[in-house]
Amino acid sequence: MNLRRTAAMSRKEFTQIRRDPYSLIIVLFMPLIQILLLGYGARLDANHIPVYVLDQEGSQDSQALLKAFQASPYFDVIKAVDNYHALVRAIDADQCKLGIVIPWNFSERLDDAGRTSVQAIVDGTDDNSAQLAEGYAEAVVATYASNVQLDWFGRHGLAQDASSPLSVDYRTWFNEDLESKNFIIPGTVALVMALMGALLSSLTIAREWERGTMEQLIASPVTALEIMVGKLVPYLGIGLVDAALCAVFAVGWFGVPFRGGLGAFFLTTILFLIVILGIGYMISVATKSQLGASQYALLVTLLPTSMLSGFAFPIDQMPAPIRAITYLVYSRYYVSALKRIFLGGAGINDLVPQIVAMTIYALVIGFFATRAFHKSLQ
Protein backbone atom coordinates (compact mmCIF):
# COMPACT_ATOMS: atom_id res chain seq x y z
CA MET A 1 0.00 0.00 0.00
CA ASN A 2 1.43 3.36 -1.07
CA LEU A 3 1.02 5.90 1.74
CA ARG A 4 1.32 8.85 -0.65
CA ARG A 5 -1.59 7.67 -2.80
CA THR A 6 -3.60 6.77 0.29
CA ALA A 7 -3.06 10.26 1.75
CA ALA A 8 -4.12 11.81 -1.55
CA MET A 9 -7.33 9.74 -1.45
CA SER A 10 -7.96 10.92 2.13
CA ARG A 11 -7.51 14.56 1.12
CA LYS A 12 -9.96 14.02 -1.73
CA GLU A 13 -12.52 12.55 0.70
CA PHE A 14 -12.10 15.46 3.12
CA THR A 15 -12.74 17.85 0.26
CA GLN A 16 -15.92 15.99 -0.69
CA ILE A 17 -17.13 16.13 2.92
CA ARG A 18 -16.63 19.90 3.04
CA ARG A 19 -18.54 20.34 -0.20
CA ASP A 20 -21.40 18.02 0.78
CA PRO A 21 -23.96 19.81 3.01
CA TYR A 22 -25.60 16.50 3.93
CA SER A 23 -22.33 15.08 5.25
CA LEU A 24 -21.55 18.30 7.10
CA ILE A 25 -24.91 18.21 8.86
CA ILE A 26 -24.27 14.62 9.94
CA VAL A 27 -20.77 15.44 11.16
CA LEU A 28 -21.49 18.70 12.96
CA PHE A 29 -25.05 18.55 14.27
CA MET A 30 -26.20 14.94 14.53
CA PRO A 31 -24.06 13.98 17.56
CA LEU A 32 -25.23 16.96 19.62
CA ILE A 33 -28.86 16.68 18.54
CA GLN A 34 -28.96 12.98 19.24
CA ILE A 35 -27.35 13.15 22.67
CA LEU A 36 -29.65 16.03 23.62
CA LEU A 37 -32.79 14.22 22.49
CA LEU A 38 -31.87 10.94 24.12
CA GLY A 39 -30.42 12.58 27.21
CA TYR A 40 -33.64 14.46 27.91
CA GLY A 41 -36.20 12.20 26.26
CA ALA A 42 -35.06 8.65 27.04
CA ARG A 43 -35.57 8.61 30.80
CA LEU A 44 -36.66 5.62 32.84
CA ASP A 45 -37.30 7.72 35.93
CA ALA A 46 -40.69 9.09 36.87
CA ASN A 47 -41.08 12.49 38.51
CA HIS A 48 -44.14 14.61 39.26
CA ILE A 49 -46.60 11.76 38.77
CA PRO A 50 -50.12 13.33 38.75
CA VAL A 51 -52.19 12.12 41.70
CA TYR A 52 -55.89 12.45 42.55
CA VAL A 53 -56.95 11.76 46.13
CA LEU A 54 -60.21 10.70 47.77
CA ASP A 55 -60.02 11.46 51.48
CA GLN A 56 -63.17 9.88 52.91
CA GLU A 57 -62.28 10.90 56.44
CA GLY A 58 -60.74 14.37 56.24
CA SER A 59 -58.95 14.05 59.57
CA GLN A 60 -55.63 15.39 60.72
CA ASP A 61 -54.06 11.96 60.25
CA SER A 62 -55.31 11.56 56.68
CA GLN A 63 -54.16 15.06 55.80
CA ALA A 64 -50.72 14.27 57.21
CA LEU A 65 -50.47 11.31 54.84
CA LEU A 66 -51.50 13.46 51.88
CA LYS A 67 -48.91 16.07 52.85
CA ALA A 68 -46.30 13.31 52.74
CA PHE A 69 -47.28 12.68 49.13
CA GLN A 70 -47.22 16.42 48.37
CA ALA A 71 -43.72 16.71 49.85
CA SER A 72 -42.39 13.93 47.65
CA PRO A 73 -40.66 15.07 44.41
CA TYR A 74 -42.14 12.04 42.67
CA PHE A 75 -45.80 13.07 43.05
CA ASP A 76 -47.99 16.05 42.25
CA VAL A 77 -51.27 15.95 44.16
CA ILE A 78 -53.31 17.95 41.69
CA LYS A 79 -56.88 17.43 42.87
CA ALA A 80 -59.02 16.05 45.69
CA VAL A 81 -62.31 14.47 44.64
CA ASP A 82 -65.35 13.81 46.83
CA ASN A 83 -66.49 10.41 45.53
CA TYR A 84 -65.07 7.18 44.18
CA HIS A 85 -66.66 7.46 40.73
CA ALA A 86 -64.97 10.82 40.14
CA LEU A 87 -61.64 9.21 40.94
CA VAL A 88 -62.27 6.37 38.52
CA ARG A 89 -63.33 8.80 35.78
CA ALA A 90 -60.16 10.81 36.29
CA ILE A 91 -58.00 7.71 35.79
CA ASP A 92 -60.06 6.60 32.79
CA ALA A 93 -59.64 10.07 31.23
CA ASP A 94 -55.86 9.96 31.81
CA GLN A 95 -56.06 12.98 34.11
CA CYS A 96 -53.93 11.21 36.70
CA LYS A 97 -51.69 8.17 36.93
CA LEU A 98 -52.31 7.37 40.59
CA GLY A 99 -55.41 7.56 42.77
CA ILE A 100 -55.19 7.45 46.57
CA VAL A 101 -58.25 6.42 48.60
CA ILE A 102 -58.14 7.02 52.37
CA PRO A 103 -60.95 5.12 54.17
CA TRP A 104 -63.45 6.75 56.50
CA ASN A 105 -62.10 4.92 59.58
CA PHE A 106 -58.44 5.71 58.91
CA SER A 107 -57.73 7.52 62.21
CA GLU A 108 -59.84 5.14 64.29
CA ARG A 109 -57.89 2.11 63.13
CA LEU A 110 -54.62 3.92 63.70
CA ASP A 111 -55.62 4.70 67.29
CA ASP A 112 -56.89 1.18 68.02
CA ALA A 113 -54.20 -0.98 66.43
CA GLY A 114 -51.55 1.37 65.19
CA ARG A 115 -52.07 0.08 61.69
CA THR A 116 -54.51 0.55 58.81
CA SER A 117 -54.50 0.55 55.03
CA VAL A 118 -55.12 2.88 52.12
CA GLN A 119 -55.98 2.04 48.54
CA ALA A 120 -53.80 3.06 45.59
CA ILE A 121 -55.23 2.81 42.07
CA VAL A 122 -52.49 2.84 39.42
CA ASP A 123 -52.83 3.44 35.69
CA GLY A 124 -51.07 0.41 34.21
CA THR A 125 -51.11 1.40 30.54
CA ASP A 126 -47.40 2.17 30.90
CA ASP A 127 -46.01 -0.70 32.94
CA ASN A 128 -42.69 1.01 33.73
CA SER A 129 -44.37 4.14 35.06
CA ALA A 130 -46.91 2.03 36.94
CA GLN A 131 -44.21 0.02 38.70
CA LEU A 132 -42.31 3.18 39.59
CA ALA A 133 -45.47 4.82 40.92
CA GLU A 134 -46.20 1.76 43.08
CA GLY A 135 -42.66 1.71 44.45
CA TYR A 136 -42.61 5.43 45.20
CA ALA A 137 -46.06 5.26 46.85
CA GLU A 138 -44.98 2.35 49.04
CA ALA A 139 -41.90 4.30 50.11
CA VAL A 140 -43.97 7.35 51.07
CA VAL A 141 -46.48 5.25 53.00
CA ALA A 142 -43.72 3.27 54.71
CA THR A 143 -42.06 6.45 55.94
CA TYR A 144 -45.37 7.81 57.20
CA ALA A 145 -46.23 4.46 58.82
CA SER A 146 -42.92 4.37 60.66
CA ASN A 147 -43.57 7.79 62.18
CA VAL A 148 -47.13 6.82 63.11
CA GLN A 149 -45.97 3.60 64.74
CA LEU A 150 -43.42 5.41 66.89
CA ASP A 151 -46.09 7.90 67.95
CA TRP A 152 -48.59 5.10 68.75
CA PHE A 153 -46.12 3.24 70.97
CA GLY A 154 -45.28 6.47 72.75
CA ARG A 155 -48.93 7.37 73.40
CA HIS A 156 -49.66 3.91 74.80
CA GLY A 157 -46.62 3.88 77.06
CA LEU A 158 -45.06 0.95 75.29
CA ALA A 159 -41.39 0.56 74.54
CA GLN A 160 -40.80 -0.30 70.93
CA ASP A 161 -37.95 -2.61 70.10
CA ALA A 162 -36.54 -0.84 67.12
CA SER A 163 -34.20 -3.69 66.33
CA SER A 164 -35.07 -6.34 63.77
CA PRO A 165 -33.69 -9.87 63.44
CA LEU A 166 -32.69 -9.09 59.87
CA SER A 167 -31.94 -5.83 58.14
CA VAL A 168 -30.44 -4.84 54.82
CA ASP A 169 -28.02 -1.96 54.50
CA TYR A 170 -28.10 -0.85 50.87
CA ARG A 171 -25.05 0.60 49.19
CA THR A 172 -25.34 1.33 45.49
CA TRP A 173 -22.13 1.37 43.47
CA PHE A 174 -21.37 3.12 40.18
CA ASN A 175 -24.78 4.82 39.82
CA GLU A 176 -25.35 5.92 43.40
CA ASP A 177 -28.52 7.92 42.79
CA LEU A 178 -29.95 5.30 40.38
CA GLU A 179 -30.50 7.95 37.72
CA SER A 180 -31.52 6.56 34.35
CA LYS A 181 -29.51 9.21 32.47
CA ASN A 182 -26.32 7.67 33.83
CA PHE A 183 -27.46 4.35 32.39
CA ILE A 184 -28.65 5.64 29.02
CA ILE A 185 -26.29 8.44 28.01
CA PRO A 186 -23.06 6.36 27.84
CA GLY A 187 -24.84 4.03 25.42
CA THR A 188 -25.92 7.06 23.43
CA VAL A 189 -22.28 7.50 22.38
CA ALA A 190 -22.46 4.07 20.73
CA LEU A 191 -25.72 4.99 19.02
CA VAL A 192 -24.20 8.21 17.67
CA MET A 193 -21.09 6.44 16.44
CA ALA A 194 -23.11 3.71 14.75
CA LEU A 195 -25.49 6.11 13.05
CA MET A 196 -22.92 8.68 11.99
CA GLY A 197 -20.22 6.21 10.94
CA ALA A 198 -22.56 4.00 8.94
CA LEU A 199 -24.30 6.90 7.19
CA LEU A 200 -21.08 8.62 6.16
CA SER A 201 -19.14 5.56 5.09
CA SER A 202 -22.11 4.12 3.19
CA LEU A 203 -21.96 7.11 0.85
CA THR A 204 -18.28 6.85 -0.09
CA ILE A 205 -18.44 4.59 -3.16
CA ALA A 206 -22.10 5.26 -3.96
CA ARG A 207 -21.23 8.95 -4.25
CA GLU A 208 -18.62 8.16 -6.93
CA TRP A 209 -21.20 6.28 -8.99
CA GLU A 210 -23.82 9.03 -8.75
CA ARG A 211 -21.37 11.82 -9.58
CA GLY A 212 -19.90 9.94 -12.53
CA THR A 213 -16.37 9.94 -11.15
CA MET A 214 -16.06 6.16 -10.78
CA GLU A 215 -14.38 5.82 -14.19
CA GLN A 216 -11.65 8.26 -13.16
CA LEU A 217 -11.16 6.42 -9.87
CA ILE A 218 -10.85 3.07 -11.63
CA ALA A 219 -8.42 4.47 -14.20
CA SER A 220 -6.16 5.92 -11.50
CA PRO A 221 -3.12 3.96 -10.22
CA VAL A 222 -4.65 3.80 -6.72
CA THR A 223 -5.28 0.21 -5.57
CA ALA A 224 -8.55 -1.04 -4.10
CA LEU A 225 -6.97 -1.25 -0.62
CA GLU A 226 -5.66 2.31 -0.88
CA ILE A 227 -9.11 3.51 -1.94
CA MET A 228 -10.75 1.87 1.05
CA VAL A 229 -8.20 3.09 3.60
CA GLY A 230 -8.01 6.57 2.07
CA LYS A 231 -11.77 6.97 2.11
CA LEU A 232 -12.32 5.61 5.62
CA VAL A 233 -9.47 7.28 7.50
CA PRO A 234 -11.16 10.72 7.42
CA TYR A 235 -14.34 9.24 8.89
CA LEU A 236 -12.33 7.47 11.58
CA GLY A 237 -10.86 10.81 12.61
CA ILE A 238 -14.26 12.49 12.49
CA GLY A 239 -15.75 9.68 14.55
CA LEU A 240 -13.12 10.07 17.27
CA VAL A 241 -13.76 13.81 17.42
CA ASP A 242 -17.50 13.24 17.68
CA ALA A 243 -17.01 10.58 20.36
CA ALA A 244 -14.90 12.99 22.41
CA LEU A 245 -17.52 15.71 21.88
CA CYS A 246 -20.30 13.38 23.08
CA ALA A 247 -18.27 12.39 26.16
CA VAL A 248 -17.56 16.03 27.05
CA PHE A 249 -21.22 16.90 26.57
CA ALA A 250 -22.37 13.93 28.67
CA VAL A 251 -20.08 14.91 31.55
CA GLY A 252 -20.31 18.69 31.29
CA TRP A 253 -23.99 19.11 30.44
CA PHE A 254 -25.75 16.07 31.91
CA GLY A 255 -23.38 15.44 34.79
CA VAL A 256 -22.70 11.80 33.93
CA PRO A 257 -19.56 10.65 35.77
CA PHE A 258 -16.52 9.64 33.71
CA ARG A 259 -14.39 7.50 36.03
CA GLY A 260 -12.46 5.36 33.55
CA GLY A 261 -9.38 5.90 31.45
CA LEU A 262 -9.21 7.89 28.24
CA GLY A 263 -7.03 5.19 26.71
CA ALA A 264 -9.73 2.58 27.18
CA PHE A 265 -12.37 4.98 25.84
CA PHE A 266 -10.51 5.79 22.63
CA LEU A 267 -9.25 2.24 22.05
CA THR A 268 -12.73 0.74 22.23
CA THR A 269 -14.10 3.61 20.13
CA ILE A 270 -11.50 3.02 17.41
CA LEU A 271 -12.31 -0.69 17.26
CA PHE A 272 -16.03 0.01 17.11
CA LEU A 273 -15.59 2.62 14.38
CA ILE A 274 -13.52 0.20 12.31
CA VAL A 275 -16.40 -2.28 12.43
CA ILE A 276 -19.05 0.34 11.65
CA LEU A 277 -17.05 1.99 8.86
CA GLY A 278 -16.24 -1.38 7.31
CA ILE A 279 -19.91 -2.34 7.27
CA GLY A 280 -20.88 1.01 5.76
CA TYR A 281 -18.15 0.70 3.13
CA MET A 282 -19.35 -2.75 2.05
CA ILE A 283 -22.91 -1.42 1.79
CA SER A 284 -21.65 1.47 -0.33
CA VAL A 285 -19.84 -0.91 -2.69
CA ALA A 286 -22.91 -3.11 -3.08
CA THR A 287 -25.38 -0.22 -3.52
CA LYS A 288 -24.77 2.39 -6.20
CA SER A 289 -27.41 4.77 -4.84
CA GLN A 290 -26.64 7.06 -1.91
CA LEU A 291 -30.25 6.93 -0.74
CA GLY A 292 -30.38 3.16 -0.85
CA ALA A 293 -26.98 2.85 0.82
CA SER A 294 -27.99 5.11 3.69
CA GLN A 295 -31.22 3.17 4.24
CA TYR A 296 -29.41 -0.17 4.34
CA ALA A 297 -26.82 1.32 6.70
CA LEU A 298 -29.53 2.43 9.12
CA LEU A 299 -31.13 -1.01 9.04
CA VAL A 300 -27.89 -2.91 9.63
CA THR A 301 -26.37 -0.69 12.32
CA LEU A 302 -29.02 1.38 14.08
CA LEU A 303 -31.52 -1.36 14.89
CA PRO A 304 -29.05 -3.81 16.49
CA THR A 305 -27.37 -1.00 18.43
CA SER A 306 -30.61 0.40 19.80
CA MET A 307 -32.44 -2.88 20.49
CA LEU A 308 -29.92 -5.65 21.21
CA SER A 309 -26.84 -3.97 22.66
CA GLY A 310 -28.05 -3.20 26.17
CA PHE A 311 -28.29 0.48 25.28
CA ALA A 312 -31.80 0.91 26.69
CA PHE A 313 -33.03 -2.60 27.51
CA PRO A 314 -31.04 -4.74 29.99
CA ILE A 315 -29.77 -7.85 28.23
CA ASP A 316 -30.12 -10.05 31.32
CA GLN A 317 -33.89 -9.37 31.28
CA MET A 318 -34.32 -10.62 27.71
CA PRO A 319 -35.49 -14.18 26.88
CA ALA A 320 -32.69 -16.74 26.61
CA PRO A 321 -32.79 -17.06 22.78
CA ILE A 322 -32.54 -13.27 22.38
CA ARG A 323 -29.70 -13.11 24.92
CA ALA A 324 -27.83 -15.67 22.84
CA ILE A 325 -28.31 -13.55 19.71
CA THR A 326 -26.90 -10.46 21.43
CA TYR A 327 -23.49 -12.13 21.60
CA LEU A 328 -23.37 -11.77 17.82
CA VAL A 329 -24.19 -8.06 17.98
CA TYR A 330 -20.92 -6.10 17.79
CA SER A 331 -22.37 -3.03 19.52
CA ARG A 332 -23.13 -5.08 22.65
CA TYR A 333 -19.45 -5.09 23.55
CA TYR A 334 -18.96 -1.38 22.94
CA VAL A 335 -22.01 -0.37 24.97
CA SER A 336 -20.86 -2.63 27.81
CA ALA A 337 -17.38 -1.09 27.66
CA LEU A 338 -18.76 2.46 27.66
CA LYS A 339 -20.90 1.88 30.74
CA ARG A 340 -18.00 0.35 32.61
CA ILE A 341 -15.69 3.19 31.56
CA PHE A 342 -18.11 5.98 32.46
CA LEU A 343 -19.61 4.53 35.63
CA GLY A 344 -17.32 1.74 36.81
CA GLY A 345 -13.95 3.41 36.25
CA ALA A 346 -12.71 0.59 34.02
CA GLY A 347 -9.36 0.73 32.27
CA ILE A 348 -7.95 -1.30 29.41
CA ASN A 349 -7.07 -4.24 31.67
CA ASP A 350 -10.66 -4.41 32.91
CA LEU A 351 -12.12 -4.58 29.41
CA VAL A 352 -10.20 -7.50 27.93
CA PRO A 353 -13.33 -9.54 26.94
CA GLN A 354 -14.91 -6.55 25.19
CA ILE A 355 -11.67 -5.51 23.49
CA VAL A 356 -10.98 -9.05 22.28
CA ALA A 357 -14.51 -9.41 20.89
CA MET A 358 -14.37 -6.07 19.07
CA THR A 359 -10.89 -6.84 17.74
CA ILE A 360 -12.16 -10.08 16.24
CA TYR A 361 -15.07 -8.23 14.68
CA ALA A 362 -12.75 -5.52 13.33
CA LEU A 363 -10.47 -8.12 11.74
CA VAL A 364 -13.35 -10.05 10.17
CA ILE A 365 -15.13 -6.95 8.85
CA GLY A 366 -11.82 -5.48 7.66
CA PHE A 367 -11.01 -8.69 5.79
CA PHE A 368 -14.30 -8.68 3.90
CA ALA A 369 -14.23 -4.92 3.33
CA THR A 370 -10.82 -5.08 1.62
CA ARG A 371 -12.23 -7.64 -0.81
CA ALA A 372 -15.55 -5.91 -1.43
CA PHE A 373 -14.38 -3.32 -3.97
CA HIS A 374 -12.92 -4.24 -7.35
CA LYS A 375 -11.60 -1.71 -9.82
CA SER A 376 -14.13 -2.62 -12.43
CA LEU A 377 -17.22 -1.03 -13.95
CA GLN A 378 -19.18 -4.25 -13.52
URJOPE-V964826 format. One record per residue. N is the residue number from 1. RES is the residue in three letters. PSI is psi in whole degrees, 0 to 359 (999 if undefined). Layout:
N_RES_PSI, N_RES_PSI
//
This chain:
1_MET_127, 2_ASN_117, 3_LEU_328, 4_ARG_315, 5_ARG_323, 6_THR_318, 7_ALA_322, 8_ALA_320, 9_MET_323, 10_SER_318, 11_ARG_321, 12_LYS_319, 13_GLU_320, 14_PHE_319, 15_THR_319, 16_GLN_324, 17_ILE_316, 18_ARG_327, 19_ARG_353, 20_ASP_106, 21_PRO_324, 22_TYR_314, 23_SER_322, 24_LEU_321, 25_ILE_316, 26_ILE_315, 27_VAL_316, 28_LEU_321, 29_PHE_329, 30_MET_315, 31_PRO_315, 32_LEU_317, 33_ILE_317, 34_GLN_317, 35_ILE_330, 36_LEU_313, 37_LEU_314, 38_LEU_325, 39_GLY_322, 40_TYR_327, 41_GLY_324, 42_ALA_77, 43_ARG_138, 44_LEU_0, 45_ASP_166, 46_ALA_119, 47_ASN_153, 48_HIS_49, 49_ILE_125, 50_PRO_132, 51_VAL_134, 52_TYR_145, 53_VAL_147, 54_LEU_99, 55_ASP_99, 56_GLN_349, 57_GLU_314, 58_GLY_31, 59_SER_177, 60_GLN_323, 61_ASP_316, 62_SER_323, 63_GLN_327, 64_ALA_321, 65_LEU_318, 66_LEU_325, 67_LYS_330, 68_ALA_322, 69_PHE_319, 70_GLN_328, 71_ALA_344, 72_SER_136, 73_PRO_349, 74_TYR_345, 75_PHE_148, 76_ASP_107, 77_VAL_103, 78_ILE_341, 79_LYS_145, 80_ALA_126, 81_VAL_164, 82_ASP_1, 83_ASN_160, 84_TYR_322, 85_HIS_323, 86_ALA_323, 87_LEU_317, 88_VAL_317, 89_ARG_323, 90_ALA_320, 91_ILE_319, 92_ASP_325, 93_ALA_6, 94_ASP_32, 95_GLN_342, 96_CYS_160, 97_LYS_345, 98_LEU_134, 99_GLY_129, 100_ILE_126, 101_VAL_117, 102_ILE_122, 103_PRO_164, 104_TRP_335, 105_ASN_30, 106_PHE_307, 107_SER_323, 108_GLU_316, 109_ARG_328, 110_LEU_319, 111_ASP_323, 112_ASP_312, 113_ALA_353, 114_GLY_10, 115_ARG_148, 116_THR_190, 117_SER_155, 118_VAL_159, 119_GLN_136, 120_ALA_122, 121_ILE_121, 122_VAL_134, 123_ASP_113, 124_GLY_15, 125_THR_329, 126_ASP_104, 127_ASP_324, 128_ASN_313, 129_SER_323, 130_ALA_316, 131_GLN_321, 132_LEU_317, 133_ALA_318, 134_GLU_313, 135_GLY_317, 136_TYR_319, 137_ALA_319, 138_GLU_322, 139_ALA_318, 140_VAL_314, 141_VAL_322, 142_ALA_319, 143_THR_315, 144_TYR_317, 145_ALA_324, 146_SER_318, 147_ASN_320, 148_VAL_320, 149_GLN_318, 150_LEU_318, 151_ASP_320, 152_TRP_315, 153_PHE_322, 154_GLY_319, 155_ARG_335, 156_HIS_9, 157_GLY_28, 158_LEU_144, 159_ALA_124, 160_GLN_129, 161_ASP_103, 162_ALA_348, 163_SER_156, 164_SER_146, 165_PRO_339, 166_LEU_132, 167_SER_157, 168_VAL_124, 169_ASP_110, 170_TYR_138, 171_ARG_112, 172_THR_127, 173_TRP_155, 174_PHE_309, 175_ASN_75, 176_GLU_322, 177_ASP_2, 178_LEU_42, 179_GLU_132, 180_SER_334, 181_LYS_327, 182_ASN_337, 183_PHE_323, 184_ILE_316, 185_ILE_320, 186_PRO_321, 187_GLY_337, 188_THR_328, 189_VAL_318, 190_ALA_319, 191_LEU_318, 192_VAL_316, 193_MET_318, 194_ALA_313, 195_LEU_311, 196_MET_312, 197_GLY_316, 198_ALA_318, 199_LEU_314, 200_LEU_313, 201_SER_334, 202_SER_349, 203_LEU_353, 204_THR_303, 205_ILE_323, 206_ALA_325, 207_ARG_322, 208_GLU_322, 209_TRP_315, 210_GLU_329, 211_ARG_356, 212_GLY_21, 213_THR_4, 214_MET_323, 215_GLU_318, 216_GLN_322, 217_LEU_320, 218_ILE_324, 219_ALA_345, 220_SER_161, 221_PRO_0, 222_VAL_133, 223_THR_167, 224_ALA_321, 225_LEU_318, 226_GLU_324, 227_ILE_314, 228_MET_310, 229_VAL_316, 230_GLY_324, 231_LYS_330, 232_LEU_335, 233_VAL_316, 234_PRO_321, 235_TYR_331, 236_LEU_316, 237_GLY_317, 238_ILE_319, 239_GLY_320, 240_LEU_320, 241_VAL_316, 242_ASP_323, 243_ALA_317, 244_ALA_320, 245_LEU_316, 246_CYS_319, 247_ALA_317, 248_VAL_319, 249_PHE_319, 250_ALA_318, 251_VAL_313, 252_GLY_325, 253_TRP_313, 254_PHE_350, 255_GLY_23, 256_VAL_130, 257_PRO_144, 258_PHE_98, 259_ARG_349, 260_GLY_192, 261_GLY_146, 262_LEU_327, 263_GLY_315, 264_ALA_321, 265_PHE_311, 266_PHE_328, 267_LEU_311, 268_THR_325, 269_THR_319, 270_ILE_314, 271_LEU_317, 272_PHE_318, 273_LEU_323, 274_ILE_317, 275_VAL_311, 276_ILE_314, 277_LEU_323, 278_GLY_319, 279_ILE_314, 280_GLY_322, 281_TYR_317, 282_MET_322, 283_ILE_319, 284_SER_322, 285_VAL_319, 286_ALA_338, 287_THR_121, 288_LYS_3, 289_SER_133, 290_GLN_321, 291_LEU_313, 292_GLY_320, 293_ALA_317, 294_SER_325, 295_GLN_317, 296_TYR_321, 297_ALA_318, 298_LEU_319, 299_LEU_318, 300_VAL_329, 301_THR_315, 302_LEU_316, 303_LEU_310, 304_PRO_322, 305_THR_322, 306_SER_331, 307_MET_325, 308_LEU_15, 309_SER_353, 310_GLY_9, 311_PHE_310, 312_ALA_334, 313_PHE_121, 314_PRO_129, 315_ILE_324, 316_ASP_351, 317_GLN_358, 318_MET_157, 319_PRO_154, 320_ALA_316, 321_PRO_323, 322_ILE_321, 323_ARG_322, 324_ALA_323, 325_ILE_326, 326_THR_337, 327_TYR_342, 328_LEU_355, 329_VAL_115, 330_TYR_326, 331_SER_342, 332_ARG_317, 333_TYR_326, 334_TYR_317, 335_VAL_318, 336_SER_317, 337_ALA_318, 338_LEU_317, 339_LYS_324, 340_ARG_327, 341_ILE_311, 342_PHE_309, 343_LEU_322, 344_GLY_354, 345_GLY_30, 346_ALA_146, 347_GLY_189, 348_ILE_319, 349_ASN_337, 350_ASP_352, 351_LEU_28, 352_VAL_315, 353_PRO_316, 354_GLN_319, 355_ILE_319, 356_VAL_315, 357_ALA_316, 358_MET_328, 359_THR_318, 360_ILE_315, 361_TYR_316, 362_ALA_320, 363_LEU_317, 364_VAL_311, 365_ILE_320, 366_GLY_322, 367_PHE_312, 368_PHE_326, 369_ALA_322, 370_THR_340, 371_ARG_3, 372_ALA_323, 373_PHE_132, 374_HIS_137, 375_LYS_77, 376_SER_151, 377_LEU_359, 378_GLN_999
//
